[in-house]
């Protein structure tokens, strides 16, 4: 199969990667220029890899405006490992962590935190099937909370925070796995940001963590070594063999985003792509968006058809037409189009045309 016959991948993750990045990796996979061996083979202690990881950190800092008093870490275990690492490091004895529940992943994060210490549900929209983001006025925050945890984009339910909640003086911890670097981000308003790479940043297997340095003091010496932010920060993500290939690709994706014009340009592109799809969903009533309009995600567009039988037919015919991965999450059903940074706008136009034809035949 050539690049000319690539199908459109609407999967929620691992997701579409920028074609120029894939082509560069393909070209240099056997031997990195000037190195003579593959990225898959070089030592993580070597000078070539040191240049790769340092460039990735520098480019992330430049792209997102990461302040000097934050550490950029590359860890393993996915965002799910962070569900445990966050409370193990930050939820100190005698304190409470606040969790804002906006979907399944924030619920799972809270479940892990409860194993470590006291947890408060600051807000939840579960009673409305997580179809919206809570209003600021609904937040019931704990005075002196160890941290406040949020999930900026909810892949299953298709909702996304339009801005950051005001959490007072507590450190804001943000699981930004599915919308990181899709728009400008104010790092300084966070205590910690984490994101699995496999949606907007690169392949699965590497997790980006950006943490404010003063929070590293909370990592107790009694923690298992590999679960300590302080240890990883002290060793510049090289305490053990890191996911070298994932870091290499993440660095290339960050460069690609910068070459597109940076986060502001990426935001404009993502707004345009999502806008086209939502316009079609809202056009006639044949399709019905599941998220409330003021909470709609630009990354994961979720919708239903008039019947489950029509949904099955839609997904089957769309797959045959080259639109893959449109089946909604098994817990909610329906249709989900995941359209992260690297998803091409031509794929949106193609899906909209398919949706119009499907409605003409089945509406």
Secondary structure, 3 states (H helix, E strand, C coil): CCHHHCCEECCCCCCCCCHHHHHHHHHHCCCCCCCCCCCCCCCCCCHHHHHHHHHHHHHHHHHHCCCCCEEEEEECCHHHHHHHHHHHHHCCCCCEEEEEECCHHHHHHHHHHHCCCEEEEEEECHHHCCCCCCCHHHCCCCCCCCEEEEECEECCCCEECCCCCCCCCCCEEEECCCCCCCCCCCHHHCCEEEEECCCCCCCCCCEEEEEEHHHHHHCCCCCCHHHCHHHHHHCCCCCCCCCHHHHHHHHHHHHHHHHCCHHHHHHHHHHHHHHHHHHHHHHHCCCEECCCHHHECCCEEEEECCCHHHHHHHHHHHHHCCEECCECCCCCCCEEEECCCCCCHHHHHHHHHHHHHHHHHHC
